[in-house]
Amino acid sequence: MGDLQAAWLEPQRWKRDGKADPVIGLGEEGAFDDMHLFAPCALWEDDQFRLYYSGSSGDVGGRVFQLGHASGTDGVHFRKNPEGPVFEVDHSNDSILTPALLRQGTGQIVRENGRLRLWYSSTDFPTGTGRHTLHDTTSDDGFCWDSPSDVQLENAYAPSVLKVAGEYRLWYTDVSDEPWCIRHARSEDGHHWSVTEAPVLELDQSWEWGRLFYPYVLQPEPKLFVMWYGSYQSADPHKTALGVAVSEDGIRWQKSDHNPVFGPDAARAWESHYTTSQSIQQLHDGRWRMWYASRPAPPFQHKYFAIGTASWDGPGS
């Protein structure tokens, strides 16, 4: 293992923002996101941060998620789009889940022909089929999105997509069977995927319990991929945390012996149990910023509750 890879496997000292409150919370009563809110997807463009997320009203069984949008200038303070959601599946119970923009390197956005490209997972919670499918859509301005694509993959949840040397690389949660695992796929066009035969990440560390989910992959160096991923915790299965792993090719991964590297904060009621479905990118000053979704203590009336943020000085800090 090279020194650079080894540095990424050391403890990661993420520092929560000094604010006691989340950067985004549930909407007011009657809003589309007044009961459930998670899956932040952040980008920096035109001197502002934009934060997409999945939001829903209704009870847990009847929830239908739509794509929300907020903006700000410092990555910590955000204002929600006053006109409500920016993307939904018309006349359908299909949810817009876990949005993932096309990225490269340390989290920079890739526009294709001037357009943003976003993948997401969809399912129909009210009917309870459990089927999750992968789709994509594009937009000029990030507010008006094209009709979603046909199904690209089955049993795919929480995608993370990178453009690497003209090729599309996808990591996602395979929900076809328990325990959930992480898979990898390649594509020449971002529509038709060739899935690597074996899972690339599975349950095998003592802190992990039940499932792996929410892979988020960046490429800080040409031969270095870094993945942050979530799992329930064996010490308390009601809680989640994040681990990290590194790879030279995006397929063969080594997890950190110091996992988990980020978990719930009991001192903050709104994030006392869940800290996953994360979005991470390197800032202009060299630091790294994470946005993550949270959940308070049981009973879990809300399927995720708010979005928090934390920063880290990077490997070797």
N, C-alpha and C positions, 0 to 999 in steps of 0.2 A: 504494500500500500504506500502511495506517495504521501509526502508531508502535507500537501494541500487537502487530500481526502481525510487524513488523520485529524487535521485541524477542525474539520466540520463534524467530526464524531466526538469532540470534547463537549463538556457541559455548555449549554446555551443559556446565558443569563438575560432572559427577556424581562424588561422592566415595563410594568403597566404605566399608562399615562397617569399623571397625578390626579386627574379628575376622579371624583367618587362615582360619577354617573357614567352610564354607557354613552358611546358616541351616537348611537341610534337606539331608540326604544320603540315599544309598540305604539301604533297610531291611536288617535282619539277614538272613542266609541263611534262606530259606524264607518270607520275607515277600512280600506281593504286589508290592512295589516294590523288590526286591533287585537288579534289573539295569538298569532304565530309569526315569528320573524327570524330568519337565519340565512346562512350561506352568502356572506359578503363576497363581492368580487370587485376589487378596487383597481383603478388605473389613474395615471398621472398624464394629463394632456392639456395643452393650451393653458398652462399655469394654474391648473386646478386639479384637485382630486375628484374623481367621480366614483361613487360606490353603488353598485347594483346589489340587490338582495331579493330573496324570496319572501313574500309576505302573504298572510291569509287571515280571513275572519272565520267565524264559525267554530263549532266544537271540533275535537280531535278527529272524530270519525267522518265529519263532513267537510273537512278543510280542502280548499282548492287554492293553490299558491299562484300568485301573479308576480311579475317582475317589477320591483320597486327601484327608485333611483334617488340618490342624494348627492350633494356636491359641497365642496369646501376647499379652502386654500392651504390648510396645514395638515390634513390627514387625521385630525382629531375632532374638529368641530364641523358638523355637517348640517345642511338644511335639506329636508326632504322635498322632492318635487311636489309643488302645491296642487298639481293636477292629478295626482294619484299614480297608479301603475302605468308603466310605459310599454308593457307587453303582456298579452294573455292569449290563450287559445280560445278563439271565438266559439260560443255556443257549445261548450264542452266542460266536463269535469276534470279535464287533463290539467295537471299542475305544471308550472314552470319551476323546476327544482335545480339547485346547485349550478348556477350560471358560471361559465368558464370562457373568458375571452382568449383569443389567439395571442400568444406571447412568444417571446424569445429571451435568451440570456437570463438576466437577473430580474425579469418581470416586465420588460418593456412591451408595450402593445404593438402588434403587427397589423397594419391596415393593408387590405388587399384591394387594389383598384380604388383606393381612397375610402374603403368601407371597413367598419368594424365587423368582426365575425365572432359569433358567440354560440357555444354548444351548451346544451342543458339536458338534464334527465327529466322524464315525464312519467307520471303514473296517475291513476284514477283512484284516489282514496275513498270517495263515497261508495263505490262498488266493491272495494276491497279485493281486487284481483291480485294485487301484489306484483303485477307486471311493470317493469321499468324499462323504458326505451330511450335511446339516444337520438337527439335531433340537433340541427343547427339553424341559425338565422343570421341575417346581415342587416346593417344599418349605416346610413351616411352620418347621421347626427347623434346616434345613441338614444334617441327618443322614439323614433318611428322605425319599427322593425318589420322585415318581410315576413310573409307567412312561413311557418316552420317547415323544414324539410320532411320528407318521408322518414320512416324509421331507418336509422343507420346501424344500430346494434340493439340486440335484446339483452335484458338483464344487466344493463349498464347504469350505474348511479355515480354521481359526483365525478364528472370528467375533469381532467387537467390536460391541456393541449399546448404543445410547443411546436414552433416551426424550426426545424434543424436541418440546415444545408438543403433547403428546398423541399424537405419531406415533413409530413405531419406525424408527430408522435403523440400518442394518447395513453394516459394511465387512468384507470377507473376502478370503481368498486363493483365486483361481480356479486350480484345478489341472487344468483340462481339457486344457491344451496347454502346451508349453514355448515361451518362458519363462513361469513363473508370474507373474501380475500381481494387482493389487488391484482389487476391484469394490465397488460400492455398491448398496444396495437399500432400498426403503421398504415400510412395512406399516402398516395400521390396527390389526391385532390381534397382530402378532408371529408369525403362522403363515403367512400368505399374502403373498409378497414380490413386489414389482415391481422388477426389476433394471434399473438404468441401462444404456443400450445399450452404451456404450463403457467400457473400463476407466478408473478414475480415477487410477491410479498404475502406471507401467511403468518398466522399466529405461531410464535415460537419463543417469545420472551416472557419471563415470569410475571411481569406487570400486566401483560395483555390478557384480556378476557372476552370471550364471546364472539367478537367480530373485529375486523379491520375495516376502516372506511376513510373517506375524505383524503385521498392522495393529492398532494400539491407539489408539482415538480418544477424546478428551475435548473438552469444550466450556467453556473457562474464561470466555467472554463470549458473549452472545447471537449475535454475528456473527463468532465466532472458533472454529473447530475446529482442534485440533492432533492430528497423527498421528505416532506413533513406529512405524517399520516396520523389518523386517530384510532383509538381503541377504547373500549370500556376497560376499567381498571379492576384487576383481580382483588385488590384490597377493599374495594367498594364498587360493585357492579352498577350502582346508580350513578357513578361518576365516569367522565371520560377525560382523556389527556392526549397529548401529542408526543409522538416519537419522531426521530429523524433517522434517515438512512442515506447512504451514498453509493454511487455506481459510476463506472467508466463508460458503460454502454446503454444505460437505462433499462437493462433487463436483469443483470446479476447485481443484487443489492447487498450491502452490509449495513446492519443496524448499529446504532450507537449503544455501547455498554452503559451509557449514562441516561438512557431513556427511562421514564418520559422526561422531555425537556421543557414542557409547559403544561400546567394543569389548573384546576379550579382554585379560586381564592375564597376561602371560607369567610373572610372578613367582608366580602361584598355579596350581599344576599342575591343579587341579580345574576351572579356568575359563580355560585357556590358549588355547582355540580357538573356543568358541561362547559368545555372550552374547545370546540372543534369547528368543522366546516370553515376552514381558515383560508385567507388570501394573503400572500406575502410578496413584497418586492423591495428592491434596494432603492434607497433614497439618493438624492443628488449629493448629499454630504457623506455618503458611504455607509451610513447606518441602514439597518433593515427594519421595516415596519410590518407588523402583522395585524390584520383585522380578523376577529373570531366571533363565533356565535356562542351564546351562553344559555343556561337554564338554571332556574332557582331550585330549591329543595322540593322533594315530592310533597303532595301529589302533583304529578306533572300535568297540570291543566293546560299549559302552553307547550307546544312542540317547538322548543326554543323560544327565547324571550327577548333578547337584546343583543347588540353587537358592541364589543369592546375592542380596544387596541393596545398594542405593546410594541416596544422597540428594542433593538439589540445592536451592539456595536460591531458584531460580526465575528468570524473565527479568530481565535487568539486573544479575544478581549477578556 
